[in-house]
Amino acid sequence: MAVSVVGGLTVSTILTLVFIPTLYMIVEQRVKKSKV
């Protein structure tokens, strides 16, 4: 059970560190394009 908890925390942390900045960059680029 502890292994699955630690694994889940690790995966969610990595996804958060990678996915959120990527999503932010995509949204920011779309906002810049729509302003032009």
PyMOL Python script that loads the backbone (N, CA, C, O; Angstrom):
from pymol import cmd

cmd.read_pdbstr("""\
ATOM      1  N   MET A   1       0.830  -1.204   0.000  1.00  0.00           N
ATOM      2  CA  MET A   1       0.000   0.000   0.000  1.00  0.00           C
ATOM      3  C   MET A   1       0.869   1.261   0.000  1.00  0.00           C
ATOM      4  O   MET A   1       0.584   2.220  -0.717  1.00  0.00           O
ATOM      5  N   ALA A   2       1.920   1.248   0.802  1.00  0.00           N
ATOM      6  CA  ALA A   2       2.785   2.431   0.859  1.00  0.00           C
ATOM      7  C   ALA A   2       3.425   2.703  -0.497  1.00  0.00           C
ATOM      8  O   ALA A   2       3.607   3.857  -0.886  1.00  0.00           O
ATOM      9  N   VAL A   3       3.767   1.630  -1.214  1.00  0.00           N
ATOM     10  CA  VAL A   3       4.395   1.807  -2.527  1.00  0.00           C
ATOM     11  C   VAL A   3       3.441   2.524  -3.472  1.00  0.00           C
ATOM     12  O   VAL A   3       3.855   3.421  -4.206  1.00  0.00           O
ATOM     13  N   SER A   4       2.172   2.140  -3.462  1.00  0.00           N
ATOM     14  CA  SER A   4       1.212   2.777  -4.367  1.00  0.00           C
ATOM     15  C   SER A   4       0.981   4.234  -3.984  1.00  0.00           C
ATOM     16  O   SER A   4       0.789   5.078  -4.859  1.00  0.00           O
ATOM     17  N   VAL A   5       0.997   4.536  -2.697  1.00  0.00           N
ATOM     18  CA  VAL A   5       0.818   5.924  -2.254  1.00  0.00           C
ATOM     19  C   VAL A   5       2.006   6.769  -2.701  1.00  0.00           C
ATOM     20  O   VAL A   5       1.829   7.852  -3.260  1.00  0.00           O
ATOM     21  N   VAL A   6       3.217   6.271  -2.454  1.00  0.00           N
ATOM     22  CA  VAL A   6       4.421   7.015  -2.849  1.00  0.00           C
ATOM     23  C   VAL A   6       4.475   7.150  -4.367  1.00  0.00           C
ATOM     24  O   VAL A   6       4.815   8.215  -4.882  1.00  0.00           O
ATOM     25  N   GLY A   7       4.145   6.090  -5.078  1.00  0.00           N
ATOM     26  CA  GLY A   7       4.141   6.147  -6.542  1.00  0.00           C
ATOM     27  C   GLY A   7       3.139   7.171  -7.053  1.00  0.00           C
ATOM     28  O   GLY A   7       3.442   7.935  -7.969  1.00  0.00           O
ATOM     29  N   GLY A   8       1.957   7.191  -6.470  1.00  0.00           N
ATOM     30  CA  GLY A   8       0.943   8.153  -6.890  1.00  0.00           C
ATOM     31  C   GLY A   8       1.381   9.586  -6.632  1.00  0.00           C
ATOM     32  O   GLY A   8       1.185  10.463  -7.473  1.00  0.00           O
ATOM     33  N   LEU A   9       1.973   9.821  -5.468  1.00  0.00           N
ATOM     34  CA  LEU A   9       2.462  11.166  -5.157  1.00  0.00           C
ATOM     35  C   LEU A   9       3.562  11.585  -6.131  1.00  0.00           C
ATOM     36  O   LEU A   9       3.596  12.727  -6.588  1.00  0.00           O
ATOM     37  N   THR A  10       4.459  10.649  -6.442  1.00  0.00           N
ATOM     38  CA  THR A  10       5.555  10.959  -7.360  1.00  0.00           C
ATOM     39  C   THR A  10       5.020  11.309  -8.743  1.00  0.00           C
ATOM     40  O   THR A  10       5.425  12.307  -9.341  1.00  0.00           O
ATOM     41  N   VAL A  11       4.112  10.486  -9.243  1.00  0.00           N
ATOM     42  CA  VAL A  11       3.558  10.723 -10.581  1.00  0.00           C
ATOM     43  C   VAL A  11       2.795  12.041 -10.620  1.00  0.00           C
ATOM     44  O   VAL A  11       2.944  12.813 -11.567  1.00  0.00           O
ATOM     45  N   SER A  12       1.986  12.305  -9.607  1.00  0.00           N
ATOM     46  CA  SER A  12       1.204  13.545  -9.605  1.00  0.00           C
ATOM     47  C   SER A  12       2.117  14.763  -9.505  1.00  0.00           C
ATOM     48  O   SER A  12       1.836  15.796 -10.112  1.00  0.00           O
ATOM     49  N   THR A  13       3.211  14.653  -8.744  1.00  0.00           N
ATOM     50  CA  THR A  13       4.149  15.766  -8.635  1.00  0.00           C
ATOM     51  C   THR A  13       4.818  16.035  -9.976  1.00  0.00           C
ATOM     52  O   THR A  13       4.918  17.186 -10.401  1.00  0.00           O
ATOM     53  N   ILE A  14       5.277  14.981 -10.643  1.00  0.00           N
ATOM     54  CA  ILE A  14       5.928  15.146 -11.945  1.00  0.00           C
ATOM     55  C   ILE A  14       4.948  15.728 -12.952  1.00  0.00           C
ATOM     56  O   ILE A  14       5.296  16.639 -13.703  1.00  0.00           O
ATOM     57  N   LEU A  15       3.714  15.204 -12.975  1.00  0.00           N
ATOM     58  CA  LEU A  15       2.714  15.728 -13.903  1.00  0.00           C
ATOM     59  C   LEU A  15       2.441  17.201 -13.624  1.00  0.00           C
ATOM     60  O   LEU A  15       2.290  17.992 -14.555  1.00  0.00           O
ATOM     61  N   THR A  16       2.379  17.571 -12.357  1.00  0.00           N
ATOM     62  CA  THR A  16       2.124  18.968 -12.005  1.00  0.00           C
ATOM     63  C   THR A  16       3.271  19.855 -12.472  1.00  0.00           C
ATOM     64  O   THR A  16       3.039  20.927 -13.029  1.00  0.00           O
ATOM     65  N   LEU A  17       4.506  19.414 -12.248  1.00  0.00           N
ATOM     66  CA  LEU A  17       5.666  20.225 -12.619  1.00  0.00           C
ATOM     67  C   LEU A  17       5.802  20.360 -14.131  1.00  0.00           C
ATOM     68  O   LEU A  17       6.339  21.357 -14.614  1.00  0.00           O
ATOM     69  N   VAL A  18       5.322  19.370 -14.888  1.00  0.00           N
ATOM     70  CA  VAL A  18       5.467  19.396 -16.347  1.00  0.00           C
ATOM     71  C   VAL A  18       4.216  19.955 -17.007  1.00  0.00           C
ATOM     72  O   VAL A  18       4.305  20.792 -17.906  1.00  0.00           O
ATOM     73  N   PHE A  19       3.042  19.491 -16.561  1.00  0.00           N
ATOM     74  CA  PHE A  19       1.792  19.781 -17.267  1.00  0.00           C
ATOM     75  C   PHE A  19       1.340  21.219 -17.073  1.00  0.00           C
ATOM     76  O   PHE A  19       0.912  21.862 -18.031  1.00  0.00           O
ATOM     77  N   ILE A  20       1.426  21.734 -15.858  1.00  0.00           N
ATOM     78  CA  ILE A  20       0.927  23.085 -15.588  1.00  0.00           C
ATOM     79  C   ILE A  20       1.746  24.157 -16.322  1.00  0.00           C
ATOM     80  O   ILE A  20       1.147  25.038 -16.939  1.00  0.00           O
ATOM     81  N   PRO A  21       3.090  24.124 -16.284  1.00  0.00           N
ATOM     82  CA  PRO A  21       3.842  25.120 -17.065  1.00  0.00           C
ATOM     83  C   PRO A  21       3.570  25.011 -18.560  1.00  0.00           C
ATOM     84  O   PRO A  21       3.499  26.027 -19.252  1.00  0.00           O
ATOM     85  N   THR A  22       3.419  23.782 -19.067  1.00  0.00           N
ATOM     86  CA  THR A  22       3.127  23.597 -20.488  1.00  0.00           C
ATOM     87  C   THR A  22       1.773  24.194 -20.829  1.00  0.00           C
ATOM     88  O   THR A  22       1.634  24.905 -21.825  1.00  0.00           O
ATOM     89  N   LEU A  23       0.776  23.906 -20.004  1.00  0.00           N
ATOM     90  CA  LEU A  23      -0.565  24.450 -20.225  1.00  0.00           C
ATOM     91  C   LEU A  23      -0.533  25.977 -20.163  1.00  0.00           C
ATOM     92  O   LEU A  23      -1.185  26.646 -20.964  1.00  0.00           O
ATOM     93  N   TYR A  24       0.216  26.522 -19.223  1.00  0.00           N
ATOM     94  CA  TYR A  24       0.322  27.975 -19.080  1.00  0.00           C
ATOM     95  C   TYR A  24       0.950  28.595 -20.326  1.00  0.00           C
ATOM     96  O   TYR A  24       0.491  29.633 -20.802  1.00  0.00           O
ATOM     97  N   MET A  25       1.998  27.962 -20.855  1.00  0.00           N
ATOM     98  CA  MET A  25       2.649  28.475 -22.062  1.00  0.00           C
ATOM     99  C   MET A  25       1.689  28.466 -23.243  1.00  0.00           C
ATOM    100  O   MET A  25       1.640  29.423 -24.016  1.00  0.00           O
ATOM    101  N   ILE A  26       0.923  27.382 -23.383  1.00  0.00           N
ATOM    102  CA  ILE A  26      -0.021  27.273 -24.502  1.00  0.00           C
ATOM    103  C   ILE A  26      -1.084  28.361 -24.400  1.00  0.00           C
ATOM    104  O   ILE A  26      -1.401  29.020 -25.390  1.00  0.00           O
ATOM    105  N   VAL A  27      -1.631  28.546 -23.207  1.00  0.00           N
ATOM    106  CA  VAL A  27      -2.663  29.577 -23.013  1.00  0.00           C
ATOM    107  C   VAL A  27      -2.084  30.957 -23.292  1.00  0.00           C
ATOM    108  O   VAL A  27      -2.731  31.784 -23.935  1.00  0.00           O
ATOM    109  N   GLU A  28      -0.875  31.210 -22.815  1.00  0.00           N
ATOM    110  CA  GLU A  28      -0.251  32.518 -23.008  1.00  0.00           C
ATOM    111  C   GLU A  28      -0.025  32.796 -24.495  1.00  0.00           C
ATOM    112  O   GLU A  28      -0.241  33.917 -24.955  1.00  0.00           O
ATOM    113  N   GLN A  29       0.411  31.779 -25.250  1.00  0.00           N
ATOM    114  CA  GLN A  29       0.624  31.961 -26.682  1.00  0.00           C
ATOM    115  C   GLN A  29      -0.693  32.253 -27.392  1.00  0.00           C
ATOM    116  O   GLN A  29      -0.736  33.089 -28.295  1.00  0.00           O
ATOM    117  N   ARG A  30      -1.764  31.577 -26.994  1.00  0.00           N
ATOM    118  CA  ARG A  30      -3.064  31.818 -27.629  1.00  0.00           C
ATOM    119  C   ARG A  30      -3.560  33.223 -27.330  1.00  0.00           C
ATOM    120  O   ARG A  30      -4.156  33.866 -28.195  1.00  0.00           O
ATOM    121  N   VAL A  31      -3.321  33.707 -26.116  1.00  0.00           N
ATOM    122  CA  VAL A  31      -3.744  35.064 -25.764  1.00  0.00           C
ATOM    123  C   VAL A  31      -2.964  36.080 -26.594  1.00  0.00           C
ATOM    124  O   VAL A  31      -3.538  37.055 -27.079  1.00  0.00           O
ATOM    125  N   LYS A  32      -1.667  35.858 -26.761  1.00  0.00           N
ATOM    126  CA  LYS A  32      -0.859  36.778 -27.555  1.00  0.00           C
ATOM    127  C   LYS A  32      -1.318  36.782 -29.011  1.00  0.00           C
ATOM    128  O   LYS A  32      -1.384  37.842 -29.634  1.00  0.00           O
ATOM    129  N   LYS A  33      -1.640  35.595 -29.566  1.00  0.00           N
ATOM    130  CA  LYS A  33      -2.087  35.521 -30.957  1.00  0.00           C
ATOM    131  C   LYS A  33      -3.425  36.222 -31.136  1.00  0.00           C
ATOM    132  O   LYS A  33      -3.641  36.888 -32.148  1.00  0.00           O
ATOM    133  N   SER A  34      -4.320  36.083 -30.175  1.00  0.00           N
ATOM    134  CA  SER A  34      -5.646  36.683 -30.314  1.00  0.00           C
ATOM    135  C   SER A  34      -5.584  38.208 -30.199  1.00  0.00           C
ATOM    136  O   SER A  34      -6.447  38.903 -30.736  1.00  0.00           O
ATOM    137  N   LYS A  35      -4.576  38.731 -29.506  1.00  0.00           N
ATOM    138  CA  LYS A  35      -4.437  40.182 -29.377  1.00  0.00           C
ATOM    139  C   LYS A  35      -3.906  40.801 -30.662  1.00  0.00           C
ATOM    140  O   LYS A  35      -4.178  41.969 -30.940  1.00  0.00           O
ATOM    141  N   VAL A  36      -3.156  40.042 -31.447  1.00  0.00           N
ATOM    142  CA  VAL A  36      -2.527  40.585 -32.657  1.00  0.00           C
ATOM    143  C   VAL A  36      -3.544  40.752 -33.762  1.00  0.00           C
ATOM    144  O   VAL A  36      -3.198  41.198 -34.857  1.00  0.00           O
TER     145      VAL A  36
END
""", "prot")
cmd.dss("prot")
cmd.show_as("cartoon", "prot")
cmd.util.cbc("prot")
cmd.orient("prot")
